[in-house]
């Protein structure tokens, strides 16, 4: 997992450099487009936007990775790991066989659901109690959820860092404009002050727009994650616990 994250960091750097080179090249004319300037096409003023793009691209790559992981876990339901026929009853021997089947499956493909089924079968073999198995399922799903949210901590960090970097650019831009305050009585001085103020607010605008897209992705992934674990809990109750032979 760490190796994959390092790969995403390097890919983010490469994509950010390519984007900034394109923006700088596009604004190299004498009268560059205002939108390209706002996006960070002028240097060194565009460095803040470059950092913002780096964080945004990394955050989006992390979101794609989390989304792909959720898709992989959802594929477990189409494998029909538990008996889904009506009136199917599981004996103690059937439960033991289920655990063996999950162990065999995990040699080629592993899901959270296979691990959960193994733990539930083990608990039933020891206690023969449906309520205790349900407790194990609830506790284990909370652990899975906590582990997945921990892996997504970098995404939440980038969502916080993007507007923060934008505000840093605003402060630097305002500070730079104040440095030209003594020249404000000349046309050249006014141009310098206004250009620095434009840079100041451009950085915040870009950061806020990017954070909106990133937050949408975060909430989308969170919704899928909640749906996954809710479905997993219902699947275990309906197709395992409710089928234990009483």
Helices and strands as residue ranges (DSSP letters): H 2-26, H 34-38, H 47-74, G 75-79, H 92-105, H 112-127, H 130-151, H 153-179, G 181-183, H 187-239, G 241-243
